C-alpha cells in the first residue's frame, strides 16, 4: 500500500489478510494486549457480578446500555472517544503484561478461555436478560476481535458515516491502517500531528508475523513528510533545468529553486544581505566546502569539540592545527576548557567549529554563548546543525550581534526531506571572493582560454546542474515544520525523551550515556545512547529489529573520539580494535545502541521499545544469533528474510 491507501473491512475480514499477508491471532503490541485484557476483565467482572446476584436482567441491562452508547459514540465521533476502552486501558496501565508479547499463543488462549467462561456464566444467569446479554456479547466480541486481530470495525463504520457526511472527520480515521488503530494511547501519548510516508508500514519479524515498523533511527535519516512528498509530486510536473532556460517550465523551476534558497535563509534567521545559502549534497559536503574556502594557513588554529561528528573533524585536520575542547563528565561541551584554549591560542584561532546538537548523547551546546567567546578573540564560528535544525528553532542573528553565527550547515535527509540536498549558510563576504573548491558549469560569468571571471555568490560555489528537487523538498519541509511550530515540536520530543529515560531507568542492566535524568529532557535532544550489560550492542540492535520490528542504530555513529571518551572507563583496547579491523574482523568494534525520535513518534513507540528492551535485558530473546566477522552484524542462524519482497528496483520497468 502507498501512504494514501488503507485496507477496507472487506480486505481484512475476507480470508483474514491484508495485502496477501495473513493476520495472526495472538501477535500483539503492548497496547493491543492492554485493550484485549482490559475488555475481557470488564466483561468477566460484570458476568460474575450478575451470577453472584443471581439476576442477569438488571446488571446486564445496564451493561448493554453502556456498551451500545460506547459503540455509537465510537462510530459517530471517532475511535479516540471510546470511554469503555479508556476504562480498560486504565485498568491495565500499571500492569503491562510483558509475558503476553513473549508468549502470544498462551495469552490468546488465556483470554479466550476467560471470555468463554464469562459467556457461560451469563447464559446460566437467566433468560430474562437475553436481549441485553446478546447486545453485550456482540459489542464485546467486536471490540475483542479488533484488539486481538487488528480488525478496524469501528473505524470502518466511522469512515462510512464520514464519507456520507453523517459524522465529522476524526484525525484517527485519517491515518488508520491495519493495526494502527487497534488501541490508541491516551492524549499525552499521541504524536505531534505530523505524518510521514511509510509510518504504518508493516515488516516481517522472526515468528513469521508482520508488525508495524517502529522507526527510532531518526538521527541518521528521517522519512519524508507527507506534505513534502505531495509537494515534490506536484513540482515534478514542472521540473526542468534551472537558470538560463528559455522554456516556461524552466522559468517555473528556476523560480522554485531560488524561492527555496530564500526559505532556507528565513528558516535559520539569516539576512540575505550578509549571508548566502549554498546548496550541495549534505552537511559533510558543506563543511568540506567551507574548509576549502576559508583559506586557512598551516599555523592557523581551528578549535573543535570532542563531541563532533567526523564530518566536523576530518575536514580541518589537513588544513590547520586542530585542538579539541574536551567533554565534561556528562558528555557535554566543557566551556571552561574552550575558554582556556581560546586564551592559549589567542591571535591564531580562525574558527571554532562545534555541533549544534550531539548525534550521540543529544547534548545541546550553547552555540550563541560559544559564538560570543569566539568573536571576543577575533575568531568565527561554524555550527554543524545537522541534528539541531529538525528539532529546535535557529536564529543566526545579525553580524553586529556578539552572539551571531557566521556559518551553519544542515542536511535535508535529517529534516524529513531525504532527496539528497544539504545547505551551507555562510557569510557573503567569504564566498564573494576567491576561487570555488569545485569548478565547472554555472560557476562563471565568462571564460576565455587564459582567464576566468567567477560568478557572484552563491552561484560561484554551485558547480554543475543542481539538485532542484532536493532544494524544493527541503524548503517544503522547512515550511511545514515552521507552520507546525518548532517550539511545539520541541515540547513533543521533550515529552517523549522524558518518558523514554524514565522507562529505561527501570530496566536492570541498562546504562545510558550522557544525562539520564528525565527532568533534564528539555535541555537535550531526543537522542539516547545506551548499552545493555553483557549484551553486545550489535546483538541488541539485531534483536530489536528481527523480533520486535524496532529500528535503531548501533556502533560509533561516525563520532569515534567521542565514543571512546564515553566508553573510556569500560577499558576499550584501541590497538586491538584497529588491528582487528585492518585484518577485516569487525567483531571487536566498541559501540553503543542509539534511539532517536522524530516529530511523528509517539509514547506507543517508546513503550514498544522499552518493553522489547526489558525482554533483551532478561535474556529472553527467541532467536539463536551469530555474528558475521566481516561486518560485525548479528543474524539469526538460518533466518534470511527476503528483502526484495519489500522493494525490488530490478522489477521497475516500463
Secondary structure, DSSP 4 states (H G I P E B T S, - for coil): --TT----HHHHHTTSEETTEEP-TT---HHHHHHHHHHHHHHHHHHHHHHHHT-SHHHHHHHHHHHHHHHHHHHHH-GGG-HHHHHHHHHHTT---HHHHHTHHHHHHHHHHHHHHHHHHHHHT-STTHHHHHHHHHHHHHHHHHHHH---HHHHHHHHHHHTTSS---HHHHT--TTTTSSPPPGGGS--S--BTTTT-EEE-TTS-EEE-EE-BTTT-PPPBHHHHHHHHHHHTT----SS--SHHHHHHHHHHHHHHHHHHHHTT--TTTEEEEEES-HHHHHHHHHHHS---TT-EEEEETT--GGGTHHHHTTSEEEEEPB-TTS-B-HHHHHHHHHHTTTTEEEEEEESS-TTT-B---HHHHHHHHHHTT-EEEEE-TTTTTTS------TTSTT--SEEEEEGGGTT--SS-EEEEEEHHHHTSS--SS-STTSEEEE-SS-EEEPPTTGGG--SS--HHHHHHHHHHHHHHHHH-HHHHHHHHHHHHHHHHHHHHTSTTEEEES---GGGGGGB-SEEEEEETTB-HHHHHHHHHHHH-EE-EEE-TT-HHHHHHHHGGG---HHHHHHHHHTT--TT---EEEEE--TT--HHHHHHHHHHHHHHHTT---S-EEE-TTT--EEETT----GGGT--GGG---
